[in-house]
Amino acid sequence: MTTPSERRTPEGGSRPDASGGVRDRLLDSAYTAILAGRWGRLRMADIASGAGVSRQTLYNEFGSKEGLLQAVVVREADGFLDGVMAIFADHRSDPVHAVGEAARWTLASSADNPLLRAIITGDDEMLPVLTTRAEPLHVALGERMRAFMVENWPSLAERSGDIVEVSLRLTLSYVLLPTDPDQAARRVELVVRSLLTPTRESTGSP
């Protein structure tokens, strides 16, 4: 599992967070506590100590323990969304493969990051409070995917809603019941490709 202060790249690797700022250190300290299952009984002073700052600094930055948790969740969610869209941008020439690679990366990332998996699946046990996000993560991702498709692959605009809906639901099912990411990616691509392949009825073929 990658350390809290690392950021994932679409290629599946990670790179150190170069900012080293107080806010990131506090978020990393909270991230570690969440993954260790110690969040419920952890004091703000413990989190501040883990980041090497005072408790007052922590309160000044996030206001409350709930505010800190929400900030951790938002950071993970936003990083995930940016990662998926980076994959789309890297595969502009092949939209079907882009969707498959996004599914592959989602499975690999959620397997490596229990917090991200909890955010994707809406695990209430790991995330006991509501976050400040106005919508579920898959809804936000779907909107970004559709917008990207319409802008970069105009020919898919009419089917973009179907492609996003099917690929996201299939990917989410694999996150809930994990399987080999490569195999899952191939299956997602197969389903998406079938949506784009004209049927006999639509072409008028006998």
C-alpha positions, 0 to 999 in steps of 0.5 A: 500500500502506498504511503499517505503522502504519495499521490497516484499516477494513472500509470499505477505508480506513485510520486511523493507529494512535494509540497510538504505543507502543514495542511498535507501533513495533517491530512496524511496523519488523519489518513493513516489513522483512518486506515488503521481503524483508529479514527473513532478514538483518536484525539485531535492532539494525536493527529496534530502530534503525528503531523508535527504541529500544535493542536491549535494549528490543526483547529485553525486549519480544519475547524473540527475533527469532522472537518478534517475527515471531510477534507481527507475524503475530498482530497482522495476523491478529487485525486481519483477523479483527476486520475481517471480524466488523465487516463482519458486524455492519454487515450484520446485516439481510442475511446473504448480503450480509454474506458477500459484503462480507467476501469483497470486503474480504478480496480488497482487503485481501490485495491491498494487504497482502502479509503478510496474503495470506501469512498467509491462504494459508499462504505458507511462503516469506514466513513461514519460521517457525511462528507461535504461532497454534494453528490456521490463520487460515481455521479461526479465521475460520470458527469466528467466522463460524459463531458469529455466524450462530447468534447473529444469524441463528438461521434459518441455524444449520442451514446455517451450516456449509455457508455458511461452508465454501463461502464461505471456500473460494471466497474463498480461491481468489480470494485465490490467483488474484486477480480483481476484488473486486466480481465475486468478491463477487457470485459468493460471494453468488450461491453462498451465496444458492443454498444458502439457496434451497429446491430443488424436491425439498425443497419437494416441487414437481413 
